Structures are given as C-alpha cells and as structure tokens.
Amino acid sequence: MQEKLAEIRKNAKEKIGSVIDLQGLNELKVKFLGKKGELTEILRSMGTISAEERPKFGSLVNEVRNEIEEAIKFAEENLKEKELEQKLEKEKIDITLPSTKIKRGSKHPLNRVIEEIEDLFVSMGYDVVSGPELETDEFCFERLNLPYGHPARDMQDSFYITDTLLLRTQTSAVQARVMLANEEKTPIRMICTGKTYRREDDATHSHQFNQVEGLVIDRKEKNVSLADLKGTLEVLVKKLLGENLQLRFRPSYFPFTEPSYEVDVTCFKCGGKGCPLCKKTGWIEVLGAGIVHPNVLKLNGYDPEKYSGFAFGTGLDRLAMFKYAIPDMRLLYTNDIRFLSQFDRKDEA
Amino acid sequence: MKLSLNFVKDYIDIDTDVKTLAEDMTRVGNEYDSAEKFINATELVIGEVKTCEMHPDSDHLHVCTVDIGDEILNIVCGAPNVRKGLKVIVAKAGATLPGDVKIKKGMIRGVESNGMLCSIQELGIEHKFLTDADKNGICELGEDAVVGEDPIKYLGFDDSVIDFELTANRGDLLSILGMAYEIGAIYDKTPKPIDTTYSESGEDINNNFKIEIKTENCKAFLAKKVLNVTIKESPKFIKNRLMASGIRPINNVVDISNYVMLETGQPLHFYDADKLENKIIVRMAEENEKLTTLDGIERTLDKNDIVIANEKEAIGLAGVMGGLDTEVENDTKNILIESAIFDSIKVRLTSKKILRSEASNRFEKGLDSNRTYMAIDRACNLLEKYADAKVVTGMAVYDKTEKEDKIIDITYNQINSVLGFNVPNEEILNVFRKLGFTYTLKGETISVKVPRRRIDISIKEDLIEEVGRIYGLDNIEGKLPVVDMKQGSFDKTTREIRNKMVTLGLNETLSYILINDKEVKKYTTDEFEELRLLDPITEDRNTLRYSIIPSLMKIYEYNKSHNQKDISIFEIGKGFFKKNGEYGENLKLCCLMTGNYYLGIDNKKKVDFYIIKGIAEEILNYLGYENRYSFVVKNTLPKEFHPYQTAEISVNNDIVGIIGKLHPSISKEDVYVFEINLDKLLDKKVSKMKYKEISKYPTISKDIAMVIDKNISSQEIAMAIKKAAGSLLLSTEVFDVYNGKGIDFNKKSIAFSLLFGAQDRTLTDEEINNIMNKIIENLEKKFNAELRK
C-alpha cells in the first residue's frame, strides 16, 4: 500500500509539473483528488490494513493529498499568469500608427501680441482700458493738444463719419477719456490696446492697424521722468523682442508729449551690425514716447504744476511681424486659414 | 526737405561727410530718408572727340576716338549730336552709373568700344529737370572744359544731398539758414550772415503804391519794386542748388524767388509790376469768387481763402498760388516782390483744397517774422546781381507781427527732474549757447531768450527737450518708476471667450471693419442707420460694418477660392450703428463654420446646425448662462438665412444673437454662422459659482417615447415634461428622433431619457410611477402625443 501511495505521489507530481493548460490541470485534479480519484481509492481500501497501522497510514495519505493540492495551486497560478501574458501579447498594437487627431484652434497673431503686452503691464499694476473706436474729434485730437488746423493732423489723415466723428486714428484718444473721467485726479497707470484707422493704404500701411498706448501720471513729487520711461520701455521691448537689446532715444515731435522721442531698438536681426531690415543703420524704430505735454494735462483736468507723467505708443502690426517673422503685413488681414492655423501653440516661455 | 551740402556750406563751416552729418542730425531729432552724393557715378572723365565716323554696320551709331588726356579711347556712340571736336563726359570701362549700370569693354556690332559717352540723364539727374537737349543726346560740355579732369566738378554737380523727413513742428528747418543753425548747434559753430545789400534809386515806392490789409489772416505784407530786369538762364550754381533741393530751374527771376525761399524759409511772390494797379488789397475771398491761377485753371473760392486783389478782382491766392493775369513772363521788365505772412491754418486749408507746394508748406508750418524783411532784401540783392535789376527806393510795409525774442524762465532742477538724470549746470548753459539762445542768470533761474526763428519753442518743456536733444540722451540709465502698489486690471471675459473658442478648435480671424455699403444691412433685421465714410479710399470700403458676418463671409470666400474647405473661424470685434440719432458700437462674437469639423474623437463630422449650436451653447454655458437661454424660431428672419434652419438666441427672453444656416442664394455650400452681441449678453448678471450638494441617494432613470406632431419642437416637449414632473426630475435628454418608415409623414417619434432623484431620500417606485403618469397625461392632453409602450 505504501508503495502505491508513493507511486501516486510521484506520478501526480510529474504530471502536474508538465501540464500545459488549466483544463489539463483540472483533469489531473479530478484524477488524483476527485471523488473517484486515486487517493480516494486508496483511502477506501484502508480496510485491508491493520487497525493499529490505520491512523499512521491515514495521516500519510493526508500528507500526500496536501502535497498534491499545493502543487496544483502552484501550477494553477503559473498557468493563469501565462495565459494573461498570452492574452496581452495578442493585444499588441503598432504604436507608431497615427494618433486620433484633436484639432487645436488658433489665436490671431495680433491678439497674441496684444495679450502678451496686456499681461506684462497688468503685472506692473497698469489697468488695461478700452475706449470707443468711433471717436470724437475732441478726444482724438483736441484734448491731445492737436487743435483744428494743426499741421501734425496731416500725419493722421482720418476717416470721418461726420464733421466731428471719426474712426480713431490713435489709441491715445483713450488717454484723454481716462484722465477726464478720473474725477479725483488720482495717479494713473494705464495702457490701451486696440484697432486704429488712418486714411492710407499701401504696401506698408494698412488703413486699419493696431496700437498700444501707455500713460503714467503721478504727483510731481514722484518725479516720473524720462529715465522711468526708458526703464519701462526696456521691460516692454525685452519681453517682446528679446533680451540684450539696447534702446536709443531719438528726439522727435508729437503734439501730446514734450519732450518727445522716437525709440529705436538694436536691430534684432543683425544685432546692430547693419542689414536690410534696419536699412544698414543697426537700429529699428519701434516706439514713440515722451513726457506728457502740460497742455494735455491741462486740457484733461490735471494741474501741470501738481502732476507729471509719461506716455508711449506703438503700432502692434509691425511688432507682431517682427515677433513671428511675418514678411508681409497683408498676411495679417487676409485671414488665410493656412496662415491662421500656424499660431496654434503656446509661445515659447 | 532736401538739403544741398554745398548750399548750406555758404552759411556754416563744416567738412563733415554726408553720412556722418545725416547720422548726427538724426541724433538730434531730424530723421533722413537718404544721404547721397548728388551724382552717384565713378570713373568719369572729360574727353574730346577726335574723330567721328559712321559705324560700318549701323545707320545711327558712330565710331569715335576720344582723347581723355592720358589715352585715346575707341568708343561707339549712338547719340545724334556726337561730332568731332565736342567736349564730352566719358564713362571709362569699369565705371558705374546710377541704377547699377556698369560700363564694360565690349564689341558693338563688330567694333570695339572702350567706354560710353554720357548724357545728363545717365548721370542720374531727375527726369523733371531735363531739357529736350538733355533727353535727346549726350551732354555737350563747354569749350573751357579741360580734358582729363572731373566732369562732375566741372558741371558743379559735386554736391551731396540729405533728404530729411522733418517733424511737423520744425518749420524753421525748411530753410538753409535754419539748417545752418541746427548744424551749428551740433558742431558748436556760428552761422555766417547772409548778404542782403543792394543799392536803391528813384522815387520811393510808397509815393505811388499802397497796400491795404482787410483781414487779420494777413499778419505781415512787405513789397518792393525792381525795374528793368533781364530774364535769362540762371547762373550754374543757382540752377544746381535748386535741382539738388528738388526744384526745377526756370529762369533767373523765378529761380531767385525759389532760391531765397530755400535760403530763408520765407516764400516770396513776384508780380509783373506793369500788370498791377497802384494798390494791392489782401482780403478774404467772396463765396464763389473766381480766380484763374498760374496753372491756367479757374478756381472757385470761398470765404476761407485769403486772396491778393486789386480794387476789382482777386489776382492771387495768398500763400498758395499766384494769378495768371499778373504772372512774370519772359518779356517782363518790372517786378513787384511780395514777402508776407499769412495765417497758417487758412493757408493749410486752401492748399489742401488746391495744391500743396513748397511755399504753402512753409506758410503752414509758420514763419520767422524777422525773415520777412531778410528775404525781400536778399531777393533784391540777387536780382541786382543776376538779373540786372534796379531796385526802387523804399518798401511798402504792413506788419503786425512780434519781433522780440521770447523769454522763458527755467531752473536747472526743472530740466533734470524731467530728464531723470543730472546734466551739469554748465552743460545746460552750453546747450543754449550752441543753439544761439542768449540767457541771463538769476540764482537757480535761467532766463532764456529764444529767437523768433524757433517758432516751435514757447514753454519750459520745449527748452528741456532742447537740452536733452543737444546734450544727448545716450547716458540715461533706465529705471522703473517708484509708484504706489496697485493691482492691475484687464477685460478677462473677452480673453476667456477667445480662449474657449480656440480650445473648441476654431481659428481666430481679424478683419477690416470697413465694408461695402451693399453688405451692411445684410444678415440682420435690426433697424439702424448705416455709417458711411465722408471720404472713403475705395467704394469697396465705404461703410462701417454693423455685423461681423459680412467680414467672415469674405474670409470664407477667400479661403474657399484657395481650396480650403474645412473652415471654422471666429472673430471678436465691433459693429457700428446709428439708432434714434445716437451713434454707437457693440462688441460682437461671430462664428462661421463649414466643411468638416474635427470632433477629436477619431473622426471629423460634416458641420450641421447642431454642431454650431453646440459651439454657441458651450460659450453660453461657459459664461454662466446655462438654463437661461433658448433658441427661438421666428417668422421674420434676415433673408440671407435659411428660413427653416435659423433661430434667434434669447437669454432671459431678450434676443442677443442669431444662429443658423445661410440661405442657398448666399452660399451654395452649407455655411453656418452665429453672432452674439457681447455687450448685450454680458450685461446680464451671472450668479456666483457655488458648490451644490451631491445627493447620497440613488437616482433612477426612465425612458419615455412618443409619436407626436412633427412641428412640435423637442424644446417644447421637454418644457412640458419638466412642468409636469416638478423638482424631482433632475434632467431631460433627447436620445432618439425618428420620422421614417412606419411613422405618419406629419408625425415623428421622439424619445427622452429622464433622470429622477431627491436630496433627502431614495424615491419609491410608486412616487416615480405617479410622476410618469402625470407626464404622460400632460403630453397626451397638450400635444395629442401617442405614447409608445
């Protein structure tokens, strides 16, 4: 009997060890452990053994049963793992096939530049203010020290709707509105961005274009000076066009500021060596700026004896062209989908 | 303003080269367009034609031998006036001429040619300055031309020209003298005086000539008479300087008038004195008064034009153009010279209407009241010298101008606090000295005397600018203003709408607001007056848009014609109008979609009404208007929209926009648009975003399907369901619509999925069945709906 038990044990272990699938394993389970299985058979034939040997033999059979159960459990786990592996392998895909396309929209490059400038100035405590595009002569010109008949009005040939109503030629019109609306005459730190219109249309001028305009007014004792203006514009230019750029203030003339300056920046294409973009001068004109003219303060209710400040402005179309290397201004207004959809990602940090 | 270097060197001693001068002038605020030699040519030499034979193989070419001093060149020349013995301009092989022309040795129809004989035109002289002889042949040099020498020098063309783009305030720089002062300030040099001497004879002009000024728009009027002038060609230096300055030489008398204007900035007018009466009147024109100007055109004037007149009629348009009747002609003998100052605004308006000229430009910018005299004297000086004129004694004078220097008080501190850095006191005084301003000091205060020629300077700030300008601002150290802390602000909502539209996969456009008037009333039934430009550039853009849809349609058409079929675009911009007499503008969001829209999940879908409606809803929901809007079908729609696929967008029962498919008469392709008036929409307050408690109890879902009249909208059915169900119904969603086979043609089958739940308990079957019964009862009663079991 003992030999037989030993043989079952040996036989079971061998067979379990070499089984290849769960079904085979199940068959072995029945064959050895089932109700009609070999171990059950042996137990049934225990009657042939002497009474004193029975308990010993019984525990021996149990031992073998445990061993076989153990082996089956082990084999079962192995086989399950193998089967899962096979299943996963069958699910293998070609990960280099094209993805499901998720379309990104795009923001117009001019608005991208506007947003960038707005964010920059908001971070310095400026308010971004907007105003009407259909503006009165009063706010567009008169309150900015450009009375009727002033020769500088020539620089801004305008689209009039009536004798006194026109499409604003400059965002500066908003300056006057903000100054006038501020009844307590408290300090001002603002920029205005938006569309402006002039009666000209050629390869380098669009009758509709965009400007940004900045105004800082504070009490005289704060000494808002040209140096402050330069520092502020340095921040703007470096953020927009690149670090390491130098600024040059060139005296100029605007009716709303005195002194007035045109601000040149080192040519960012050639680094100042001279190239076609900068017409071999090494400089590119980017901004107009100056100290707010006392007449402008006066005309808008600020006492020039008590307040002073600076103002600056620039065309954004050119800046957008520089920033994104857009060669032709007309591309900005043609709205070709193939152009627009290029501006569909985050700007570099 | 074109500045001839030779010309200005009469008055200031400089030997700076043209580029350096131009750059130095730029630094003090005077930008330039170009700074070049007057003639940009190399390797030119004076030659003499020794032999001149017909080319054996041509009926117009000549084969010449030309002596250029150190050698004799064989040159083939096509000019008809080439002949033996002629002194000519020779461009040697290797020469460059304006327009990047390079002269090379070569064979011309088999004959060797080692250079070119040049015309004046080939030297780059502007076409308008050329005589017929200049245009038709090579330049014929005088007998005194020396073979082997520089022809440019011989012709007096050895000049350089800077073309300045002056700022509107610097009228003083529209003169050689003004330029001399400016250059003097840069290089610390004093301009030389101008020669205004001449001798006078005869009876005083005032004995038989009067001026009468009847308008305050004439501030000064001076007149002198000269007799017996000889009209002829001007001397070479006058002609050359006029050409370098961009003015065409005519004859000595006309040229002198222009020459003096260039020198002094004061425009002059010469009358044929024999065509005048003994009185000149300056007055405003009568309404519709007629005057034939120098150019032979009859002008109709109005009461804003200043005229020069005799007792009967106008004889000249002040500051703009003389009259034809009193013109100086080739047989003129006696001349009346006018030197006057007219109101700059009046001249500006008249010249804008009639002709912008060198003279009107100077009147507009303002004149130095001292130069009025200087100019008339200078003219007499030159006429005496170059036109054999006898100057009549005395001058007729009307003068109401100020002559004294302006005095402005300023302190060192005021200057430095504006500049933001410290210019030493002595440097500040140095700047004023260099500019030719005198001053007196009293403690910290500088009393600066500003000469009349600097019409642009009238207040302290102007002087500060002068200091910054001449001292230079290169040393300014930029810093940020020290100001009180304050939060910045911006219009976040517009930005968020833009971002949302972009994340929905649309491309943002930016279009022109000016459109054709035929487009402006389209896509809307709103009542408004369109806004037209008084003076449009083109009729295509003569009106301000009301709706953005016409702009987006243009963009759609452009892209379609460039084979772009999938277009999903939007724009945030303004629309303009006049309503009830008031002008206004509204910010609008407009969206246009056609072709395929990429849904992201594995495919693209052809755009239909429901896609664009989804975009519109997404924006409205995002802005916080969920459950507050509806799409209202209306009978009166703009005719550009599809009558059965269009709705108005209503928020809080107020129409804020339109959405729909465009009418096939507008577009054959399926194009969908929506436009929302953002000003109107965003005016409606949105509730605060707040956490709503999530129910701990399960929800129960029920479906309901019915066959119902085709024309009853799902929105109406949903409303009826909600009304019957009460607050326990959490959501209602359409999940199937069918009206094909098996359904009566005027009916449709529609199915909703309903979700029920409560915050405080699990709903019982009985409760839900009760509600469902109510819903069914209501639908049957209201719509005669036939519930499908």
Interface residues (C-beta under 8 A of the other chain):
Chain A: T100 K101 I102 K103 R104 G105 S106 K107 H108 L110 N111 E115 E118 F121 V122 S123 M124 G125 Y126 D127 V128 S130 P132 E133 L134 Y148 G149 H150 P151 A152 D154 M155 F159 Y160 I161 T162 L165 L167 P187 R189 K195 Y197 R199 E200 D201 H207 Q208 V216 D218 K222 N223 V224 S225 L226 A227 D228 L229 K230 G231 T232 L233 E234 V235 L247 R248 F249 R250 P251 S252 Y253 E258 P259 S260 Y261 E262 I291 H293 P294 S308 L332 Y333 T334 N335 D336 I337 R338 L340 S341
Chain B: T26 R27 V28 G29 E31 T167 A168 N169 R170 S344 I345 R348 L349 E364 K365 S417 V418 L419 G420 F421 D456 I459 E461 D462 I464 E465 G468 R469 L473 D474 I476 E477 G478 K479 L480 P481 V482 V483 D484 M485 K486 Q487 G488 S489 F490 D491 R495 R498 M501 V502 T503 L504 G505 L506 N507 E508 T509 L510 S511 Y512 I513 L514 L531 R532 L533 L534 D535 P536 I537 T538 R541 L544 I555 Y558 N559 H562 Q564 I567 S568 I569 G573 K574 F576 Y583 G584 E585 Y598 G600 I601 D602
